[in-house]
Amino acid sequence: MKPTLFTTRLILRPVAEEDAQRLCALDAEERVRRFVDQPEAPNLAQCEAVVARMRAIDRATPALGFWMAEIRGEFVGWFHLKPPRDGEPAEIGDLEIGYRLMPSAWGQGLATEGSRALLRYGFETLRAPRVTAVAFDANTASLRVISKLGLMLWRRWEYRSRLGSVIPCGTYACIRTADDHSRAGGSCAS
């Protein structure tokens, strides 16, 4: 069963059916969609379908999947720790960290804080051999988070968007060592 994770400021909890409206509010923000290949804001039915997919992933892989992020009961976004998507560069056993936050939560270190909790959970609890993150080259904010986590560039590649454009991006990685310390050319900040 997926645990609820706690950081200094965040509660990362499993996805619930009633999260669809929260996701719609998040994805209604054009600034949020800029680096996630989602050209249009979704409607409630689409958000309900997304929540259903998230919950299906959570049921299929109970220790992995998606977590809703809250501060003092207020929704601020979501995080994931799950196998990489089909078509992304990956190795067997990789787990990928990702997140999406409300603009009101940007610039406060919350992406780093939540991602660091999932990095630690992936290595220490799940004993993942490697944790990765993917970011478009133009997404400088996510690249800063990845750098703070200690993940290093593993592979450059091109993502083909829903509209057919080619977007340069990278997969960044950190490996778990035998003594449970993680590194990727340095130490991950787990």
VENDA-V997427 format. One record per pair of residues at least 4 apart in sequence whose C-alpha atoms are under 7 Angstrom apart, sorted by sequence separation. I is the first residue (numbers start at 1). J is the second residue. D is the distance in Angstrom with one decimal. If there is no record, write none. Layout:
i-><I | I>
j-><J | J>
d-><D | D>
//
This chain:
i-><6 | 7 | 15 | 19 | 20 | 21 | 22 | 23 | 24 | 29 | 30 | 33 | 42 | 43 | 44 | 45 | 46 | 47 | 48 | 49 | 50 | 51 | 52 | 53 | 54 | 55 | 56 | 57 | 58 | 61 | 70 | 71 | 84 | 90 | 101 | 102 | 109 | 110 | 111 | 112 | 113 | 114 | 115 | 116 | 117 | 118 | 119 | 120 | 121 | 122 | 123 | 135 | 139 | 140 | 141 | 142 | 143 | 144 | 145 | 146 | 147 | 160 | 161 | 176 | 177 | 183 | 184 | 6 | 27 | 33 | 42 | 70 | 71 | 101 | 105 | 121 | 122 | 123 | 146 | 160 | 161 | 176 | 177 | 182 | 183 | 5 | 6 | 27 | 33 | 58 | 69 | 70 | 84 | 122 | 160 | 176 | 182 | 5 | 58 | 69 | 135 | 159 | 160 | 175 | 176 | 4 | 5 | 57 | 58 | 69 | 135 | 158 | 159 | 174 | 175 | 4 | 68 | 69 | 158 | 159 | 174 | 175 | 4 | 68 | 69 | 158 | 159 | 174 | 67 | 68 | 83 | 84 | 157 | 158 | 173 | 2 | 54 | 66 | 67 | 83 | 84 | 119 | 157 | 28 | 66 | 67 | 82 | 83 | 156 | 157 | 27 | 28 | 66 | 81 | 82 | 156 | 174 | 27 | 65 | 66 | 81 | 82 | 155 | 156 | 65 | 81 | 155 | 64 | 65 | 80 | 81 | 153 | 154 | 155 | 24 | 64 | 80 | 97 | 153 | 154 | 24 | 79 | 80 | 153 | 154 | 24 | 79 | 152 | 153 | 78 | 79 | 151 | 152 | 78 | 151 | 152 | 21 | 24 | 77 | 78 | 151 | 20 | 23 | 77 | 76 | 77 | 76 | 20 | 20 | 76 | 20 | 136 | 137 | 19 | 136 | 137 | 152 | 95 | 112 | 116 | 136 | 137 | 151 | 152 | 17 | 111 | 135 | 136 | 93 | 94 | 95 | 96 | 97 | 98 | 135 | 93 | 94 | 95 | 96 | 97 | 134 | 135 | 150 | 81 | 94 | 95 | 96 | 112 | 134 | 150 | 151 | 94 | 133 | 134 | 150 | 132 | 133 | 149 | 150 | 15 | 132 | 133 | 149 | 132 | 131 | 132 | 130 | 131 | 130 | 131 | 130 | 129 | 130 | 129 | 15 | 14 | 15 | 14 | 15 | 123 | 13 | 14 | 12 | 13 | 12 | 13 | 124 | 12 | 11 | 12 | 10 | 11 | 2 | 10 | 11 | 1 | 2 | 10 | 1 | 2 | 9 | 120 | 119 | 116 | 116 | 26 | 35 | 35 | 7 | 37 | 37>
j-><10 | 11 | 19 | 23 | 24 | 25 | 26 | 27 | 28 | 33 | 34 | 37 | 46 | 47 | 48 | 49 | 50 | 51 | 52 | 53 | 54 | 55 | 56 | 57 | 58 | 59 | 60 | 61 | 62 | 65 | 74 | 75 | 88 | 94 | 105 | 106 | 113 | 114 | 115 | 116 | 117 | 118 | 119 | 120 | 121 | 122 | 123 | 124 | 125 | 126 | 127 | 139 | 143 | 144 | 145 | 146 | 147 | 148 | 149 | 150 | 151 | 164 | 165 | 180 | 181 | 187 | 188 | 11 | 32 | 38 | 47 | 75 | 76 | 106 | 110 | 126 | 127 | 128 | 151 | 165 | 166 | 181 | 182 | 187 | 188 | 11 | 12 | 33 | 39 | 64 | 75 | 76 | 90 | 128 | 166 | 182 | 188 | 12 | 65 | 76 | 142 | 166 | 167 | 182 | 183 | 12 | 13 | 65 | 66 | 77 | 143 | 166 | 167 | 182 | 183 | 13 | 77 | 78 | 167 | 168 | 183 | 184 | 14 | 78 | 79 | 168 | 169 | 184 | 78 | 79 | 94 | 95 | 168 | 169 | 184 | 14 | 66 | 78 | 79 | 95 | 96 | 131 | 169 | 41 | 79 | 80 | 95 | 96 | 169 | 170 | 41 | 42 | 80 | 95 | 96 | 170 | 188 | 42 | 80 | 81 | 96 | 97 | 170 | 171 | 81 | 97 | 171 | 81 | 82 | 97 | 98 | 170 | 171 | 172 | 42 | 82 | 98 | 115 | 171 | 172 | 43 | 98 | 99 | 172 | 173 | 44 | 99 | 172 | 173 | 99 | 100 | 172 | 173 | 100 | 173 | 174 | 44 | 47 | 100 | 101 | 174 | 44 | 47 | 101 | 101 | 102 | 102 | 47 | 48 | 105 | 51 | 167 | 168 | 51 | 168 | 169 | 184 | 128 | 145 | 149 | 169 | 170 | 184 | 185 | 51 | 145 | 169 | 170 | 128 | 129 | 130 | 131 | 132 | 133 | 170 | 129 | 130 | 131 | 132 | 133 | 170 | 171 | 186 | 118 | 131 | 132 | 133 | 149 | 171 | 187 | 188 | 132 | 171 | 172 | 188 | 171 | 172 | 188 | 189 | 55 | 172 | 173 | 189 | 173 | 173 | 174 | 173 | 174 | 174 | 175 | 175 | 175 | 176 | 176 | 66 | 66 | 67 | 67 | 68 | 176 | 67 | 68 | 67 | 68 | 68 | 69 | 180 | 69 | 69 | 70 | 69 | 70 | 62 | 70 | 71 | 62 | 63 | 71 | 63 | 64 | 71 | 190 | 190 | 189 | 190 | 102 | 136 | 139 | 117 | 161 | 162>
d-><5.9 | 6.5 | 6.7 | 6.3 | 6.3 | 6.3 | 6.3 | 6.0 | 5.8 | 6.6 | 6.2 | 6.7 | 5.7 | 6.3 | 6.1 | 6.3 | 6.3 | 6.2 | 6.2 | 6.2 | 6.1 | 6.1 | 6.1 | 6.2 | 6.2 | 6.1 | 6.1 | 6.0 | 5.1 | 6.8 | 5.1 | 6.7 | 6.5 | 6.4 | 6.2 | 6.9 | 6.1 | 6.0 | 5.9 | 5.8 | 6.4 | 6.5 | 6.0 | 6.1 | 6.1 | 5.9 | 6.3 | 5.7 | 5.1 | 5.0 | 4.5 | 6.5 | 6.3 | 6.2 | 6.6 | 6.2 | 6.1 | 6.2 | 6.3 | 6.5 | 5.9 | 5.8 | 5.3 | 5.9 | 5.4 | 4.2 | 6.9 | 4.8 | 6.3 | 5.5 | 6.4 | 4.5 | 6.9 | 6.9 | 7.0 | 6.5 | 6.1 | 5.1 | 5.7 | 5.7 | 6.3 | 5.9 | 5.5 | 5.8 | 5.2 | 6.0 | 6.2 | 6.3 | 6.8 | 6.3 | 6.0 | 5.4 | 6.8 | 5.5 | 4.6 | 4.2 | 5.5 | 5.0 | 5.0 | 5.6 | 6.5 | 5.6 | 6.3 | 5.4 | 6.4 | 5.6 | 6.6 | 5.9 | 6.8 | 5.2 | 6.7 | 6.0 | 5.0 | 6.5 | 5.3 | 4.6 | 6.1 | 5.1 | 5.4 | 6.3 | 5.4 | 5.8 | 6.6 | 4.3 | 7.0 | 4.6 | 6.7 | 4.5 | 5.6 | 6.5 | 6.1 | 6.3 | 6.1 | 5.8 | 6.5 | 6.7 | 6.4 | 7.0 | 5.2 | 4.6 | 5.4 | 7.0 | 5.6 | 4.7 | 5.8 | 6.0 | 5.1 | 5.7 | 6.0 | 5.9 | 5.8 | 6.8 | 4.3 | 6.1 | 5.4 | 4.4 | 6.4 | 6.8 | 5.5 | 6.6 | 5.3 | 7.0 | 5.7 | 6.4 | 5.4 | 4.7 | 5.3 | 5.7 | 5.0 | 5.5 | 6.7 | 6.7 | 5.7 | 7.0 | 6.3 | 5.4 | 5.1 | 6.6 | 6.1 | 5.1 | 6.7 | 5.6 | 6.1 | 4.3 | 5.9 | 6.4 | 4.1 | 5.0 | 6.4 | 5.5 | 6.5 | 5.5 | 5.4 | 5.5 | 4.9 | 6.7 | 6.6 | 5.8 | 5.5 | 6.4 | 5.0 | 6.8 | 6.3 | 4.2 | 5.7 | 5.7 | 5.4 | 5.1 | 5.0 | 6.3 | 5.9 | 6.8 | 5.8 | 7.0 | 6.0 | 4.8 | 5.8 | 7.0 | 5.4 | 6.5 | 4.1 | 6.8 | 6.2 | 6.9 | 6.5 | 6.8 | 5.6 | 6.5 | 6.8 | 6.8 | 6.5 | 5.6 | 6.2 | 6.4 | 5.8 | 6.5 | 5.2 | 4.9 | 4.6 | 5.2 | 5.8 | 6.8 | 7.0 | 6.6 | 5.7 | 6.1 | 5.3 | 7.0 | 4.5 | 6.0 | 6.1 | 6.8 | 5.7 | 6.2 | 4.1 | 6.6 | 5.2 | 5.6 | 5.6 | 6.4 | 5.3 | 6.5 | 4.8 | 4.2 | 5.7 | 6.4 | 6.7 | 5.4 | 5.6 | 6.5 | 4.2 | 5.8 | 5.9 | 5.2 | 6.6 | 6.6 | 5.9 | 4.9 | 5.8 | 6.3 | 5.0 | 6.1 | 5.3 | 5.3 | 5.5 | 6.6 | 6.9 | 4.7 | 5.7 | 6.6 | 6.3 | 5.2 | 5.3 | 5.6 | 6.4 | 4.9 | 4.6 | 5.2 | 5.7 | 6.6 | 6.2 | 4.9 | 5.9 | 6.9 | 5.6 | 5.7 | 6.9 | 6.6 | 6.8 | 6.1 | 6.7>
//
